[in-house]
Amino acid sequence: MLVVITYDVNTETPEGKKRLRQIAKQCVNYGQRVQNSVFECLVDASQCRMLQAKLLSIMDENADSLRFYYLGNSYASKIQHFGQKTSYEPEGVLMV
């Protein structure tokens, strides 16, 4: 399933900046950054629960915000992209 994860971390303190880096690092392990604080992650249900648990353990509920949008398996018809940075196919070939 495709899950869109967005986050807003309060970076006014050194601890906040550290949380921001940790959350981004975890999201990179599971998906593709599509905007500064937005990731598209193609995961199964158990991976999603694991990632969510990791992110919730990092964030400060009093200062930060996490949002998960579950687009499911038929996500292709639910996404429209306009503008800069061409879109990518999450299930396509990735060349490094």
N, CA, C and O atoms as a printed pandas DataFrame, in Angstrom:
     atom_number atom_name residue_name chain_id  residue_number  x_coord  y_coord  z_coord
0              1         N          MET        A               1    0.842   -1.173    0.000
1              2        CA          MET        A               1    0.000    0.000    0.000
2              3         C          MET        A               1    0.885    1.234    0.000
3              4         O          MET        A               1    2.009    1.211    0.502
4              5         N          LEU        A               2    0.367    2.298   -0.565
5              6        CA          LEU        A               2    1.103    3.554   -0.573
6              7         C          LEU        A               2    0.624    4.409    0.591
7              8         O          LEU        A               2   -0.573    4.638    0.760
8              9         N          VAL        A               3    1.581    4.876    1.390
9             10        CA          VAL        A               3    1.299    5.737    2.531
10            11         C          VAL        A               3    2.071    7.027    2.330
11            12         O          VAL        A               3    3.275    6.999    2.077
12            13         N          VAL        A               4    1.382    8.166    2.441
13            14        CA          VAL        A               4    2.041    9.462    2.388
14            15         C          VAL        A               4    2.225    9.918    3.831
15            16         O          VAL        A               4    1.266    9.984    4.599
16            17         N          ILE        A               5    3.461   10.230    4.189
17            18        CA          ILE        A               5    3.783   10.672    5.543
18            19         C          ILE        A               5    4.246   12.112    5.478
19            20         O          ILE        A               5    5.146   12.450    4.709
20            21         N          THR        A               6    3.631   12.961    6.286
21            22        CA          THR        A               6    4.049   14.356    6.389
22            23         C          THR        A               6    4.390   14.625    7.840
23            24         O          THR        A               6    3.815   14.028    8.751
24            25         N          TYR        A               7    5.329   15.527    8.041
25            26        CA          TYR        A               7    5.689   15.849    9.419
26            27         C          TYR        A               7    6.081   17.307    9.539
27            28         O          TYR        A               7    6.544   17.935    8.588
28            29         N          ASP        A               8    5.881   17.815   10.726
29            30        CA          ASP        A               8    6.270   19.169   11.072
30            31         C          ASP        A               8    6.928   19.070   12.443
31            32         O          ASP        A               8    6.267   18.768   13.436
32            33         N          VAL        A               9    8.224   19.325   12.492
33            34        CA          VAL        A               9    8.986   19.202   13.731
34            35         C          VAL        A               9    9.443   20.589   14.157
35            36         O          VAL        A               9    9.987   21.350   13.357
36            37         N          ASN        A              10    9.219   20.903   15.414
37            38        CA          ASN        A              10    9.662   22.177   15.967
38            39         C          ASN        A              10   11.182   22.145   16.100
39            40         O          ASN        A              10   11.726   21.373   16.891
40            41         N          THR        A              11   11.864   22.985   15.325
41            42        CA          THR        A              11   13.330   22.968   15.298
42            43         C          THR        A              11   13.943   24.177   16.002
43            44         O          THR        A              11   15.055   24.589   15.674
44            45         N          GLU        A              12   13.234   24.735   16.950
45            46        CA          GLU        A              12   13.759   25.889   17.680
46            47         C          GLU        A              12   14.824   25.506   18.700
47            48         O          GLU        A              12   15.552   26.368   19.192
48            49         N          THR        A              13   14.919   24.222   19.019
49            50        CA          THR        A              13   15.913   23.746   19.978
50            51         C          THR        A              13   16.828   22.735   19.301
51            52         O          THR        A              13   16.466   22.175   18.267
52            53         N          PRO        A              14   18.006   22.493   19.865
53            54        CA          PRO        A              14   18.884   21.449   19.307
54            55         C          PRO        A              14   18.223   20.071   19.306
55            56         O          PRO        A              14   18.452   19.275   18.395
56            57         N          GLU        A              15   17.408   19.789   20.318
57            58        CA          GLU        A              15   16.705   18.496   20.377
58            59         C          GLU        A              15   15.716   18.371   19.227
59            60         O          GLU        A              15   15.560   17.295   18.650
60            61         N          GLY        A              16   15.045   19.478   18.892
61            62        CA          GLY        A              16   14.102   19.476   17.773
62            63         C          GLY        A              16   14.799   19.219   16.449
63            64         O          GLY        A              16   14.292   18.469   15.614
64            65         N          LYS        A              17   15.965   19.838   16.249
65            66        CA          LYS        A              17   16.732   19.612   15.025
66            67         C          LYS        A              17   17.170   18.162   14.925
67            68         O          LYS        A              17   17.199   17.591   13.835
68            69         N          LYS        A              18   17.513   17.562   16.065
69            70        CA          LYS        A              18   17.904   16.148   16.085
70            71         C          LYS        A              18   16.707   15.263   15.722
71            72         O          LYS        A              18   16.844   14.318   14.945
72            73         N          ARG        A              19   15.526   15.574   16.289
73            74        CA          ARG        A              19   14.318   14.799   15.965
74            75         C          ARG        A              19   13.991   14.892   14.482
75            76         O          ARG        A              19   13.608   13.899   13.863
76            77         N          LEU        A              20   14.142   16.089   13.909
77            78        CA          LEU        A              20   13.881   16.275   12.482
78            79         C          LEU        A              20   14.761   15.356   11.639
79            80         O          LEU        A              20   14.275   14.692   10.724
80            81         N          ARG        A              21   16.050   15.320   11.949
81            82        CA          ARG        A              21   16.968   14.439   11.205
82            83         C          ARG        A              21   16.615   12.969   11.389
83            84         O          ARG        A              21   16.667   12.191   10.436
84            85         N          GLN        A              22   16.256   12.586   12.618
85            86        CA          GLN        A              22   15.923   11.182   12.891
86            87         C          GLN        A              22   14.646   10.759   12.161
87            88         O          GLN        A              22   14.585    9.659   11.612
88            89         N          ILE        A              23   13.644   11.610   12.150
89            90        CA          ILE        A              23   12.393   11.279   11.456
90            91         C          ILE        A              23   12.635   11.166    9.959
91            92         O          ILE        A              23   12.157   10.228    9.321
92            93         N          ALA        A              24   13.373   12.115    9.394
93            94        CA          ALA        A              24   13.671   12.062    7.961
94            95         C          ALA        A              24   14.455   10.804    7.616
95            96         O          ALA        A              24   14.188   10.164    6.598
96            97         N          LYS        A              25   15.419   10.446    8.454
97            98        CA          LYS        A              25   16.235    9.249    8.206
98            99         C          LYS        A              25   15.375    7.985    8.199
99           100         O          LYS        A              25   15.562    7.115    7.348
100          101         N          GLN        A              26   14.441    7.878    9.134
101          102        CA          GLN        A              26   13.551    6.717    9.162
102          103         C          GLN        A              26   12.661    6.679    7.923
103          104         O          GLN        A              26   12.449    5.615    7.343
104          105         N          CYS        A              27   12.146    7.826    7.520
105          106        CA          CYS        A              27   11.282    7.863    6.328
106          107         C          CYS        A              27   12.053    7.485    5.069
107          108         O          CYS        A              27   11.512    6.796    4.203
108          109         N          VAL        A              28   13.305    7.923    4.950
109          110        CA          VAL        A              28   14.131    7.574    3.790
110          111         C          VAL        A              28   14.325    6.062    3.707
111          112         O          VAL        A              28   14.428    5.510    2.612
112          113         N          ASN        A              29   14.374    5.394    4.844
113          114        CA          ASN        A              29   14.548    3.938    4.863
114          115         C          ASN        A              29   13.350    3.194    4.277
115          116         O          ASN        A              29   13.472    2.038    3.873
116          117         N          TYR        A              30   12.198    3.854    4.231
117          118        CA          TYR        A              30   10.974    3.194    3.782
118          119         C          TYR        A              30   10.372    3.771    2.513
119          120         O          TYR        A              30    9.489    3.156    1.915
120          121         N          GLY        A              31   10.838    4.948    2.088
121          122        CA          GLY        A              31   10.180    5.551    0.941
122          123         C          GLY        A              31   10.997    6.622    0.260
123          124         O          GLY        A              31   12.208    6.735    0.452
124          125         N          GLN        A              32   10.305    7.397   -0.535
125          126        CA          GLN        A              32   10.903    8.430   -1.385
126          127         C          GLN        A              32   10.444    9.804   -0.908
127          128         O          GLN        A              32    9.250   10.038   -0.723
128          129         N          ARG        A              33   11.409   10.718   -0.708
129          130        CA          ARG        A              33   11.052   12.094   -0.358
130          131         C          ARG        A              33   10.496   12.757   -1.612
131          132         O          ARG        A              33   11.144   12.749   -2.658
132          133         N          VAL        A              34    9.300   13.332   -1.513
133          134        CA          VAL        A              34    8.695   14.024   -2.645
134          135         C          VAL        A              34    8.625   15.531   -2.425
135          136         O          VAL        A              34    8.497   16.289   -3.387
136          137         N          GLN        A              35    8.705   15.967   -1.196
137          138        CA          GLN        A              35    8.844   17.374   -0.836
138          139         C          GLN        A              35    9.614   17.404    0.477
139          140         O          GLN        A              35    9.892   16.351    1.049
140          141         N          ASN        A              36    9.963   18.594    0.966
141          142        CA          ASN        A              36   10.840   18.675    2.132
142          143         C          ASN        A              36   10.414   17.788    3.296
143          144         O          ASN        A              36   11.237   17.044    3.829
144          145         N          SER        A              37    9.184   17.848    3.692
145          146        CA          SER        A              37    8.713   17.055    4.826
146          147         C          SER        A              37    7.591   16.114    4.428
147          148         O          SER        A              37    6.669   15.867    5.205
148          149         N          VAL        A              38    7.674   15.591    3.209
149          150        CA          VAL        A              38    6.649   14.686    2.687
150          151         C          VAL        A              38    7.331   13.485    2.033
151          152         O          VAL        A              38    8.204   13.634    1.179
152          153         N          PHE        A              39    6.911   12.290    2.455
153          154        CA          PHE        A              39    7.449   11.056    1.896
154          155         C          PHE        A              39    6.320   10.176    1.392
155          156         O          PHE        A              39    5.249   10.113    1.997
156          157         N          GLU        A              40    6.570    9.493    0.271
157          158        CA          GLU        A              40    5.667    8.459   -0.225
158          159         C          GLU        A              40    6.353    7.128    0.056
159          160         O          GLU        A              40    7.470    6.884   -0.400
160          161         N          CYS        A              41    5.674    6.275    0.811
161          162        CA          CYS        A              41    6.259    5.001    1.222
162          163         C          CYS        A              41    5.390    3.852    0.727
163          164         O          CYS        A              41    4.199    3.789    1.032
164          165         N          LEU        A              42    5.980    2.961   -0.024
165          166        CA          LEU        A              42    5.289    1.768   -0.506
166          167         C          LEU        A              42    5.632    0.640    0.462
167          168         O          LEU        A              42    6.724    0.074    0.404
168          169         N          VAL        A              43    4.698    0.319    1.348
169          170        CA          VAL        A              43    4.957   -0.624    2.436
170          171         C          VAL        A              43    3.785   -1.586    2.587
171          172         O          VAL        A              43    2.682   -1.327    2.105
172          173         N          ASP        A              44    4.047   -2.698    3.264
173          174        CA          ASP        A              44    2.934   -3.575    3.624
174          175         C          ASP        A              44    2.449   -3.169    5.023
175          176         O          ASP        A              44    3.030   -2.280    5.646
176          177         N          ALA        A              45    1.416   -3.799    5.501
177          178        CA          ALA        A              45    0.788   -3.390    6.762
178          179         C          ALA        A              45    1.755   -3.487    7.940
179          180         O          ALA        A              45    1.774   -2.596    8.789
180          181         N          SER        A              46    2.554   -4.543    8.008
181          182        CA          SER        A              46    3.474   -4.682    9.144
182          183         C          SER        A              46    4.600   -3.658    9.079
183          184         O          SER        A              46    5.006   -3.127   10.113
184          185         N          GLN        A              47    5.110   -3.370    7.891
185          186        CA          GLN        A              47    6.137   -2.339    7.750
186          187         C          GLN        A              47    5.579   -0.978    8.151
187          188         O          GLN        A              47    6.271   -0.179    8.781
188          189         N          CYS        A              48    4.342   -0.719    7.788
189          190        CA          CYS        A              48    3.699    0.551    8.120
190          191         C          CYS        A              48    3.579    0.708    9.632
191          192         O          CYS        A              48    3.884    1.771   10.172
192          193         N          ARG        A              49    3.137   -0.341   10.315
193          194        CA          ARG        A              49    3.022   -0.281   11.768
194          195         C          ARG        A              49    4.386   -0.091   12.424
195          196         O          ARG        A              49    4.508    0.648   13.401
196          197         N          MET        A              50    5.416   -0.756   11.890
197          198        CA          MET        A              50    6.759   -0.632   12.434
198          199         C          MET        A              50    7.283    0.795   12.251
199          200         O          MET        A              50    7.834    1.382   13.183
200          201         N          LEU        A              51    7.112    1.350   11.050
201          202        CA          LEU        A              51    7.557    2.710   10.783
202          203         C          LEU        A              51    6.802    3.699   11.662
203          204         O          LEU        A              51    7.401    4.610   12.233
204          205         N          GLN        A              52    5.501    3.523   11.769
205          206        CA          GLN        A              52    4.708    4.426   12.596
206          207         C          GLN        A              52    5.186    4.386   14.049
207          208         O          GLN        A              52    5.307    5.433   14.685
208          209         N          ALA        A              53    5.455    3.208   14.574
209          210        CA          ALA        A              53    5.939    3.080   15.950
210          211         C          ALA        A              53    7.286    3.778   16.126
211          212         O          ALA        A              53    7.511    4.448   17.134
212          213         N          LYS        A              54    8.187    3.623   15.144
213          214        CA          LYS        A              54    9.496    4.281   15.217
214          215         C          LYS        A              54    9.344    5.796   15.235
215          216         O          LYS        A              54    9.969    6.482   16.044
216          217         N          LEU        A              55    8.504    6.315   14.333
217          218        CA          LEU        A              55    8.331    7.761   14.244
218          219         C          LEU        A              55    7.675    8.320   15.504
219          220         O          LEU        A              55    8.056    9.389   15.983
220          221         N          LEU        A              56    6.702    7.607   16.033
221          222        CA          LEU        A              56    6.032    8.072   17.244
222          223         C          LEU        A              56    6.971    8.063   18.444
223          224         O          LEU        A              56    6.830    8.883   19.351
224          225         N          SER        A              57    7.933    7.135   18.454
225          226        CA          SER        A              57    8.893    7.102   19.561
226          227         C          SER        A              57    9.899    8.251   19.473
227          228         O          SER        A              57   10.485    8.639   20.483
228          229         N          ILE        A              58   10.100    8.794   18.274
229          230        CA          ILE        A              58   11.044    9.896   18.080
230          231         C          ILE        A              58   10.390   11.240   18.355
231          232         O          ILE        A              58   10.996   12.106   18.986
232          233         N          MET        A              59    9.170   11.421   17.894
233          234        CA          MET        A              59    8.532   12.743   17.939
234          235         C          MET        A              59    8.191   13.175   19.359
235          236         O          MET        A              59    8.072   12.353   20.267
236          237         N          ASP        A              60    8.040   14.470   19.525
237          238        CA          ASP        A              60    7.566   15.071   20.766
238          239         C          ASP        A              60    6.120   15.479   20.517
239          240         O          ASP        A              60    5.862   16.415   19.760
240          241         N          GLU        A              61    5.187   14.794   21.140
241          242        CA          GLU        A              61    3.763   15.037   20.884
242          243         C          GLU        A              61    3.318   16.447   21.256
243          244         O          GLU        A              61    2.287   16.916   20.774
244          245         N          ASN        A              62    4.072   17.118   22.095
245          246        CA          ASN        A              62    3.712   18.476   22.509
246          247         C          ASN        A              62    4.261   19.537   21.565
247          248         O          ASN        A              62    3.841   20.692   21.625
248          249         N          ALA        A              63    5.204   19.156   20.684
249          250        CA          ALA        A              63    5.837   20.155   19.819
250          251         C          ALA        A              63    5.779   19.809   18.338
251          252         O          ALA        A              63    5.901   20.701   17.499
252          253         N          ASP        A              64    5.596   18.540   17.996
253          254        CA          ASP        A              64    5.699   18.076   16.614
254          255         C          ASP        A              64    4.359   17.532   16.118
255          256         O          ASP        A              64    3.417   17.348   16.889
256          257         N          SER        A              65    4.304   17.280   14.816
257          258        CA          SER        A              65    3.096   16.739   14.199
258          259         C          SER        A              65    3.477   15.729   13.124
259          260         O          SER        A              65    4.380   15.977   12.324
260          261         N          LEU        A              66    2.789   14.590   13.106
261          262        CA          LEU        A              66    2.943   13.563   12.068
262          263         C          LEU        A              66    1.572   13.282   11.474
263          264         O          LEU        A              66    0.576   13.229   12.195
264          265         N          ARG        A              67    1.522   13.101   10.149
265          266        CA          ARG        A              67    0.271   12.730    9.484
266          267         C          ARG        A              67    0.556   11.568    8.541
267          268         O          ARG        A              67    1.560   11.562    7.829
268          269         N          PHE        A              68   -0.339   10.590    8.545
269          270        CA          PHE        A              68   -0.245    9.427    7.667
270          271         C          PHE        A              68   -1.489    9.405    6.791
271          272         O          PHE        A              68   -2.611    9.420    7.298
272          273         N          TYR        A              69   -1.290    9.368    5.471
273          274        CA          TYR        A              69   -2.389    9.271    4.516
274          275         C          TYR        A              69   -2.279    7.915    3.840
275          276         O          TYR        A              69   -1.294    7.645    3.153
276          277         N          TYR        A              70   -3.266    7.071    4.023
277          278        CA          TYR        A              70   -3.253    5.713    3.487
278          279         C          TYR        A              70   -3.975    5.698    2.145
279          280         O          TYR        A              70   -5.202    5.788    2.089
280          281         N          LEU        A              71   -3.199    5.581    1.054
281          282        CA          LEU        A              71   -3.782    5.600   -0.283
282          283         C          LEU        A              71   -4.085    4.204   -0.806
283          284         O          LEU        A              71   -4.743    4.066   -1.837
284          285         N          GLY        A              72   -3.625    3.176   -0.125
285          286        CA          GLY        A              72   -3.946    1.804   -0.497
286          287         C          GLY        A              72   -3.152    1.292   -1.686
287          288         O          GLY        A              72   -2.129    1.866   -2.063
288          289         N          ASN        A              73   -3.637    0.205   -2.272
289          290        CA          ASN        A              73   -2.932   -0.443   -3.377
290          291         C          ASN        A              73   -3.289    0.141   -4.740
291          292         O          ASN        A              73   -2.515    0.003   -5.687
292          293         N          SER        A              74   -4.435    0.782   -4.856
293          294        CA          SER        A              74   -4.829    1.383   -6.141
294          295         C          SER        A              74   -4.574    2.885   -6.095
295          296         O          SER        A              74   -5.450    3.688   -6.415
296          297         N          TYR        A              75   -3.380    3.243   -5.698
297          298        CA          TYR        A              75   -3.020    4.650   -5.485
298          299         C          TYR        A              75   -2.778    5.421   -6.774
299          300         O          TYR        A              75   -2.908    6.645   -6.778
300          301         N          ALA        A              76   -2.434    4.756   -7.857
301          302        CA          ALA        A              76   -2.021    5.443   -9.087
302          303         C          ALA        A              76   -3.088    6.422   -9.583
303          304         O          ALA        A              76   -2.755    7.503  -10.069
304          305         N          SER        A              77   -4.346    6.058   -9.466
305          306        CA          SER        A              77   -5.412    6.936   -9.953
306          307         C          SER        A              77   -5.738    8.063   -8.964
307          308         O          SER        A              77   -6.539    8.944   -9.278
308          309         N          LYS        A              78   -5.127    8.044   -7.779
309          310        CA          LYS        A              78   -5.409    9.044   -6.761
310          311         C          LYS        A              78   -4.353   10.146   -6.698
311          312         O          LYS        A              78   -4.477   11.069   -5.894
312          313         N          ILE        A              79   -3.328   10.065   -7.525
313          314        CA          ILE        A              79   -2.225   11.020   -7.475
314          315         C          ILE        A              79   -2.165   11.815   -8.766
315          316         O          ILE        A              79   -2.168   11.249   -9.860
316          317         N          GLN        A              80   -2.110   13.121   -8.630
317          318        CA          GLN        A              80   -1.858   14.004   -9.762
318          319         C          GLN        A              80   -0.663   14.862   -9.390
319          320         O          GLN        A              80   -0.576   15.363   -8.269
320          321         N          HIS        A              81    0.253   15.032  -10.323
321          322        CA          HIS        A              81    1.447   15.829  -10.066
322          323         C          HIS        A              81    1.543   16.929  -11.101
323          324         O          HIS        A              81    1.355   16.682  -12.292
324          325         N          PHE        A              82    1.833   18.142  -10.659
325          326        CA          PHE        A              82    2.007   19.281  -11.541
326          327         C          PHE        A              82    3.277   20.013  -11.135
327          328         O          PHE        A              82    3.622   20.059   -9.954
328          329         N          GLY        A              83    3.957   20.571  -12.091
329          330        CA          GLY        A              83    5.101   21.419  -11.779
330          331         C          GLY        A              83    6.433   20.703  -11.783
331          332         O          GLY        A              83    6.613   19.656  -12.404
332          333         N          GLN        A              84    7.342   21.303  -11.077
333          334        CA          GLN        A              84    8.736   20.884  -11.044
334          335         C          GLN        A              84    8.902   19.500  -10.429
335          336         O          GLN        A              84    8.028   19.014   -9.712
336          337         N          LYS        A              85   10.017   18.888  -10.717
337          338        CA          LYS        A              85   10.381   17.562  -10.203
338          339         C          LYS        A              85    9.396   16.511  -10.700
339          340         O          LYS        A              85    8.338   16.308  -10.105
340          341         N          THR        A              86    9.741   15.864  -11.764
341          342        CA          THR        A              86    8.861   14.849  -12.326
342          343         C          THR        A              86    8.579   13.769  -11.301
343          344         O          THR        A              86    9.418   13.456  -10.456
344          345         N          SER        A              87    7.411   13.217  -11.389
345          346        CA          SER        A              87    6.986   12.174  -10.479
346          347         C          SER        A              87    7.772   10.899  -10.757
347          348         O          SER        A              87    8.453   10.795  -11.777
348          349         N          TYR        A              88    7.680    9.956   -9.876
349          350        CA          TYR        A              88    8.349    8.677  -10.045
350          351         C          TYR        A              88    7.335    7.562   -9.858
351          352         O          TYR        A              88    6.267    7.780   -9.286
352          353         N          GLU        A              89    7.656    6.392  -10.327
353          354        CA          GLU        A              89    6.788    5.230  -10.185
354          355         C          GLU        A              89    7.318    4.396   -9.013
355          356         O          GLU        A              89    8.379    3.785   -9.145
356          357         N          PRO        A              90    6.610    4.349   -7.859
357          358        CA          PRO        A              90    7.115    3.648   -6.691
358          359         C          PRO        A              90    7.444    2.172   -6.927
359          360         O          PRO        A              90    8.343    1.621   -6.291
360          361         N          GLU        A              91    6.721    1.548   -7.830
361          362        CA          GLU        A              91    6.967    0.127   -8.093
362          363         C          GLU        A              91    7.826   -0.081   -9.329
363          364         O          GLU        A              91    8.051   -1.219   -9.741
364          365         N          GLY        A              92    8.305    0.995   -9.921
365          366        CA          GLY        A              92    9.119    0.907  -11.127
366          367         C          GLY        A              92   10.573    0.578  -10.814
367          368         O          GLY        A              92   10.945    0.358   -9.662
368          369         N          VAL        A              93   11.376    0.551  -11.857
369          370        CA          VAL        A              93   12.792    0.245  -11.728
370          371         C          VAL        A              93   13.514    1.482  -11.201
371          372         O          VAL        A              93   13.263    2.601  -11.649
372          373         N          LEU        A              94   14.403    1.264  -10.254
373          374        CA          LEU        A              94   15.203    2.335   -9.680
374          375         C          LEU        A              94   16.652    2.106  -10.077
375          376         O          LEU        A              94   17.257    1.104   -9.696
376          377         N          MET        A              95   17.210    3.044  -10.848
377          378        CA          MET        A              95   18.603    2.914  -11.281
378          379         C          MET        A              95   19.459    3.858  -10.459
379          380         O          MET        A              95   19.130    5.033  -10.297
380          381         N          VAL        A              96   20.555    3.334   -9.944
381          382        CA          VAL        A              96   21.462    4.132   -9.118
382          383         C          VAL        A              96   22.760    4.349   -9.848
383          384         O          VAL        A              96   23.662    5.000   -9.322
